[in-house]
Amino acid sequence: MRRQMYFALAVVGLVIPYYFLISFLMSHGLDARLFVKQLIGTPISIFFAVDLILSCIVFAIYSGREASRYSIKHAWICMVALFTVGLSCALPLFLYLREPYLSER
C-alpha cells in the first residue's frame, strides 16, 4: 500500500511542476533571462530556491548512502529525476524504489 502511494506521489511530483514549466514556456518561450529573473526576482523567491537547492543536496547524499546500504538497483533514476524534474518527483520515486528492500530486512 505504501509503495503505491509513493509511486502516485512521484507521478504527481512529475505532472504538477511540469504543468507550470510548460505554462511558462507556452507564454514566454525559451526566455532564460526572464526565467532566472522570475526565479530570483524577490527575496522570498530566493529563499525558496535556496531552500530547495539545499534540500536537493541533502537528498542526493541521503539517497546515495541508502542506495549503497540496501544495494538498491536503479537508484540512479532518482538522480535523473532530481535534475530533470525536481525533488517533488525524485524523493517519492526513491522511497518507491527503496520500499521492497525495507521489507526484506
BATI-423123 format. One record per residue: x, y, z of N, C-alpha, C in turn; chain. Coordinates in steps of 0.02 Angstrom, whole numbers, plus 32768, in hexadecimal, padded with zeros to 4 digits. Atoms other than C-alpha are relative to their C-alpha. Layout:
BEGIN
   npx   npy   npz  capx  capy  capz   cpx   cpy   cpz  kette
     X     Y     Z     X     Y     Z     X     Y     Z      A
...
This chain:
BEGIN
   npx   npy   npz  capx  capy  capz   cpx   cpy   cpz  kette
  8029  7FC4  8000  8000  8000  8000  802B  8040  8000      A
  7FD4  7FC6  7FFC  808A  8079  802F  8025  800B  7FBE      A
  7FDA  7FFC  803E  80EA  8051  7F91  7FD6  8022  7FC9      A
  802B  7FE1  8032  8055  807F  7F22  7FF6  804A  800D      A
  8007  7FB9  7FEE  8041  8122  7F82  803E  8027  7FEA      A
  7FC2  7FDF  8015  80F8  814E  7F62  8002  8009  7FB4      A
  8001  7FFC  8049  80E3  8128  7EA9  7FCF  8037  7FE9      A
  8031  7FCC  8011  8046  8195  7EA0  801C  8045  800F      A
  7FE2  7FC0  7FEF  80A2  8222  7EF8  8037  8014  7FCF      A
  7FCC  7FF2  8032  8133  8212  7E7D  7FE0  8019  7FBF      A
  8022  7FEA  803C  80B9  8223  7DEC  7FE5  8047  8009      A
  8019  7FBD  7FF2  8067  82BA  7E3D  803B  8032  8001      A
  7FC4  7FD6  7FFF  8117  8300  7E5C  801E  800C  7FBC      A
  7FEB  7FF6  8046  8138  82EE  7DA2  7FD0  802E  7FDC      A
  8033  7FDE  8027  8095  8330  7D5D  7FF7  8049  8015      A
  8010  7FBC  7FE9  8075  83CA  7DC8  8038  8032  7FF1      A
  7FCC  7FD0  8012  8121  841D  7DB9  8006  800C  7FB4      A
  7FFA  7FF8  8048  8126  83FB  7CFE  7FC5  8026  7FE3      A
  8039  7FD8  8016  8079  8446  7CEB  8013  804B  8001      A
  7FED  7FBA  7FFA  80BE  84EC  7D29  803A  8012  7FD2      A
  7FC9  7FF3  802E  815E  84DD  7CC4  7FE6  8006  7FB8      A
  801D  7FFE  8044  80FC  84B9  7C25  7FD7  803F  7FF7      A
  8026  7FC2  8004  8088  854B  7C4C  802E  803C  7FF4      A
  7FCF  7FCA  800A  811F  85BE  7C5A  801B  7FFF  7FB9      A
  7FE3  8006  8044  816A  857B  7BB9  7FCE  8013  7FCA      A
  8034  7FEE  8031  80C5  858F  7B5C  7FF7  804B  7FFE      A
  800A  7FB7  7FFD  80B9  8644  7B95  803E  8027  7FEA      A
  7FC3  7FD8  800A  816F  867A  7B87  8035  7FDF  7FD5      A
  7FCD  8023  8027  81CC  85F8  7B22  803D  7FEF  802A      A
  7FC3  8012  7FDD  827E  85CA  7B4E  8027  803F  8015      A
  7FE1  7FC2  7FE9  82A3  8673  7B9D  8023  7FF4  8043      A
  7FDB  8011  7FC4  832B  8642  7C18  8009  803C  802F      A
  7FF8  7FC4  7FD6  8346  86F4  7C53  7FC1  800E  8029      A
  803E  7FF5  7FDC  828F  8709  7C82  7FF5  7FC9  8034      A
  8007  8038  7FD2  828E  865C  7CD3  8029  800D  8040      A
  7FD5  7FF3  7FC6  8321  8688  7D44  7FE8  803E  8026      A
  8019  7FC3  7FE0  82DB  8736  7D65  7FC3  7FF1  802C      A
  803A  8012  7FD8  8236  86EC  7DA0  8012  7FD1  8039      A
  7FEB  802F  7FCC  828E  8663  7E01  801F  8023  803C      A
  7FDF  7FDD  7FC9  82F9  86DA  7E67  7FEC  804A  8002      A
  8018  7FBA  8004  8290  8777  7E53  7FF2  8021  8042      A
  8010  7FE3  7FBF  8265  878E  7F0A  8025  7FDA  8036      A
  7FDE  8023  7FCA  82B5  8764  7FB0  7FDD  7FBF  8015      A
  8023  803D  7FEC  822D  86E5  7FD6  8008  7FC8  7FCC      A
  7FF3  8033  8033  8246  868C  7F30  8047  7FE5  8006      A
  7FBC  8016  7FF4  8301  8685  7F55  8001  7FD0  803C      A
  8005  802C  7FC6  82D7  863A  7FFF  7FE9  7FBB  7FEC      A
  8019  8042  8015  8272  85AF  7FAE  8031  7FDC  7FD2      A
  7FCF  801F  802D  82F5  8591  7F27  803B  7FE4  8027      A
  7FC7  8018  7FD8  8383  8583  7FA5  7FEC  7FC5  802B      A
  8019  8037  7FD8  831C  8515  8017  7FFA  7FC0  7FD7      A
  8007  8039  802C  82F5  84A2  7F86  8043  7FE4  7FEB      A
  7FBD  8017  8014  83AA  849A  7F4C  8021  7FDA  8039      A
  7FE2  8022  7FC7  83E5  846D  7FFB  7FDD  7FBD  800D      A
  8025  803F  7FF7  835C  83E9  800A  8014  7FCD  7FCB      A
  7FE9  802D  8035  8393  839F  7F64  8045  7FE4  800F      A
  7FBE  8018  7FEE  8446  8393  7FA1  7FFB  7FCB  8037      A
  800B  8030  7FCA  840E  833C  8041  7FE3  7FBF  7FE4      A
  801F  803B  801E  83A1  82C6  7FDB  8033  7FD7  7FD8      A
  7FCE  8023  8028  8430  829B  7F65  8030  7FD9  802D      A
  7FD4  8023  7FD1  84A1  826E  7FF8  7FDB  7FC7  8021      A
  8028  8033  7FDD  8419  820F  8055  7FEF  7FC6  7FD2      A
  8015  8036  802D  83DB  81AE  7FBF  803C  7FD6  7FE9      A
  7FC4  8025  8012  848D  817F  7F8D  8014  7FD0  8036      A
  7FEF  802C  7FC8  84B0  8139  8039  7FCD  7FC8  8009      A
  8033  8033  7FF9  840B  80DF  8044  8002  7FCD  7FC7      A
  7FFC  802D  803A  841F  8097  7F95  803A  7FCF  800A      A
  7FC8  802C  7FF2  84C9  8053  7FC8  7FF1  7FD0  8039      A
  8011  8029  7FC4  848A  8014  8070  7FD4  7FC5  7FEE      A
  8030  8034  8011  83FB  7FB1  8024  800E  7FE0  7FBB      A
  7FF0  8018  8044  844D  7F8F  7F7A  7FC4  8007  7FD1      A
  803B  7FF2  8028  83B9  7FE0  7F23  8013  8006  7FB7      A
  7FF4  7FFD  8047  83BA  7FC0  7E6A  7FDA  803B  7FE2      A
  8020  7FCA  8027  8390  804E  7DF3  7FF5  8040  8029      A
  8007  7FC3  7FD8  83A3  80D4  7E7B  8017  803D  7FD9      A
  7FE8  7FC8  8029  83FB  813F  7DF8  7FC6  8025  7FDE      A
  803B  7FE0  801F  834F  8160  7DAD  7FE8  803B  802A      A
  8015  7FCA  7FD4  832B  81CC  7E45  802B  803F  7FF5      A
  7FD5  7FC6  800F  83C1  823B  7E1D  7FEB  8020  7FBE      A
  8018  7FE5  8040  8382  824D  7D6B  7FC0  8028  800D      A
  803E  7FDC  7FF0  82D7  827D  7DB0  800E  8040  8026      A
  7FEF  7FC4  7FD9  8327  82F7  7E2A  8016  8039  7FD3      A
  7FE4  7FCC  802B  8383  8355  7DA0  7FD3  8012  7FC5      A
  802C  7FF0  8039  82FA  834D  7D1B  7FBB  8016  8016      A
  8042  7FED  7FE8  825C  8360  7D83  8007  8027  8041      A
  7FF6  7FDF  7FC0  8286  8388  7E37  7FF6  7FD0  803A      A
  8006  8027  7FC2  827E  834C  7EE9  7FBA  7FE4  8009      A
  8045  8016  7FF7  81C1  833C  7EE3  7FF3  7FBD  7FDD      A
  8005  8041  8023  81D6  82A8  7E6C  8035  7FD0  8019      A
  7FC8  802C  7FEF  8280  8264  7EA0  7FF9  7FE0  8045      A
  8006  801C  7FBD  825C  824D  7F5A  7FCD  7FC8  8004      A
  802F  8039  7FFD  81BC  81E7  7F4B  8014  7FC6  7FD2      A
  7FE8  8035  802B  820A  8187  7EBB  8035  7FD6  8024      A
  7FCE  8025  7FD9  829D  8159  7F2A  7FDE  7FD5  8036      A
  8024  8026  7FCD  8227  8124  7FB6  7FDC  7FC4  7FE2      A
  8020  8037  8024  81C8  80BB  7F38  8032  7FC8  7FF0      A
  7FCD  8031  8011  8268  8065  7F00  801D  7FDE  803E      A
  7FE3  801B  7FC2  82A5  804C  7FB3  7FD2  7FD1  8025      A
  8032  8024  7FD7  8205  8002  7FF9  8009  7FB4  7FFF      A
  7FF8  8049  7FFE  821F  7F4C  7FC1  803E  7FE9  8027      A
  7FC3  8012  7FDC  82CE  7F4C  800D  7FF6  8006  804B      A
  800F  7FF9  7FB9  8289  7F85  80B5  7FDA  7FC3  801A      A
  8027  803A  7FEA  820E  7EF5  80BC  8028  7FC0  8000      A
  7FD5  803B  8001  829A  7E78  8097  8026  7FF9  8041      A
  7FD6  8002  7FC3  82F8  7EA7  8135  7FD7  7FF0  803D      A
